Amino acid sequence: MRSAVLKVVHKKIPMSSLAIGQCESAEAMTTARDVLGAVAHDLRQPLSNIETIAYYLTLVLPKDDPKIQQQLERIRELVQETDQIIATCILMRDAVPAANPV
């Protein structure tokens, strides 16, 4: 999926204008907003499922096995880290000015 999204972005936004706020065309800004919003939205549901599964595993797996607990903690950390990346994508999307219809 990532490579497909990047191909679309690279096709519509020249490499020199990929920095947010430096997109010169309205189409490029709209594409940047759309991609950031779509990526954030598409990642939220699977991430939520991973978090739910990790919680379930904390309930059913042995609590006295440190390796299991360490791995479950790592899953929680990765979920939080990924959620922060998604939040950053949303902030970046919101920072891109909306294209003015002509």
C-alpha positions as CSV (number, residue, x, y, z in Angstrom):
1,M,0.0,0.0,0.0
2,R,2.7,2.4,1.0
3,S,4.4,2.2,-2.4
4,A,1.1,2.7,-4.2
5,V,0.4,5.9,-2.2
6,L,4.0,7.2,-2.8
7,K,3.7,6.6,-6.5
8,V,0.5,8.7,-6.6
9,V,2.1,11.4,-4.6
10,H,5.3,11.4,-6.7
11,K,3.3,11.5,-9.8
12,K,1.1,14.5,-8.8
13,I,3.6,16.5,-6.6
14,P,7.1,17.3,-8.0
15,M,9.9,16.2,-5.7
16,S,11.1,19.7,-5.3
17,S,7.7,20.8,-3.8
18,L,7.0,17.9,-1.4
19,A,7.7,20.0,1.7
20,I,4.4,21.0,3.2
21,G,3.7,24.7,2.6
22,Q,5.9,24.7,-0.5
23,C,3.5,23.1,-2.9
24,E,2.9,25.6,-5.6
25,S,-0.2,24.3,-7.3
26,A,-3.7,23.9,-5.9
27,E,-3.8,20.4,-7.2
28,A,-0.6,19.5,-5.4
29,M,-1.9,20.9,-2.1
30,T,-5.2,19.1,-2.5
31,T,-3.3,15.8,-3.3
32,A,-1.1,16.3,-0.2
33,R,-4.2,16.9,2.0
34,D,-6.0,13.9,0.5
35,V,-3.0,11.5,0.9
36,L,-2.3,12.5,4.5
37,G,-6.0,12.2,5.4
38,A,-6.4,8.8,3.7
39,V,-3.3,7.4,5.2
40,A,-4.3,8.5,8.7
41,H,-7.8,7.2,8.3
42,D,-6.8,3.8,6.8
43,L,-4.3,3.2,9.6
44,R,-6.5,4.0,12.5
45,Q,-8.8,0.9,12.2
46,P,-6.1,-1.8,12.0
47,L,-4.2,0.0,14.8
48,S,-7.3,-0.1,17.0
49,N,-7.7,-3.8,16.3
50,I,-4.0,-4.5,17.2
51,E,-4.5,-2.6,20.5
52,T,-7.6,-4.6,21.3
53,I,-5.9,-7.9,20.5
54,A,-2.9,-6.9,22.7
55,Y,-5.3,-6.1,25.5
56,Y,-7.1,-9.5,25.1
57,L,-3.7,-11.3,25.2
58,T,-2.8,-9.6,28.5
59,L,-6.0,-11.1,29.9
60,V,-5.5,-14.7,28.7
61,L,-1.7,-15.2,28.6
62,P,0.3,-16.1,31.7
63,K,1.2,-13.0,33.7
64,D,4.2,-14.7,35.3
65,D,6.1,-15.1,32.1
66,P,8.4,-12.1,31.7
67,K,9.0,-12.7,28.0
68,I,5.3,-12.6,27.2
69,Q,4.8,-9.5,29.3
70,Q,7.8,-7.8,27.6
71,Q,6.4,-8.6,24.2
72,L,3.0,-7.3,25.1
73,E,4.5,-4.1,26.4
74,R,6.4,-3.7,23.2
75,I,3.2,-4.1,21.2
76,R,1.6,-1.3,23.3
77,E,4.6,0.9,22.8
78,L,4.5,0.4,19.0
79,V,0.7,1.1,18.9
80,Q,1.3,4.4,20.8
81,E,4.2,5.3,18.5
82,T,2.2,4.6,15.4
83,D,-0.8,6.6,16.8
84,Q,1.6,9.6,17.3
85,I,2.6,9.3,13.6
86,I,-1.0,9.2,12.6
87,A,-1.7,12.3,14.7
88,T,1.2,14.0,13.0
89,C,-0.2,13.2,9.6
90,I,-3.5,14.7,10.6
91,L,-1.8,17.9,11.9
92,M,0.2,18.1,8.6
93,R,-3.0,17.6,6.6
94,D,-4.7,20.4,8.5
95,A,-1.7,22.7,8.0
96,V,-1.9,22.4,4.2
97,P,-4.1,25.2,3.0
98,A,-7.2,24.1,1.2
99,A,-7.2,24.8,-2.5
100,N,-9.3,27.8,-3.5
101,P,-11.9,26.8,-6.1
102,V,-11.6,28.9,-9.2
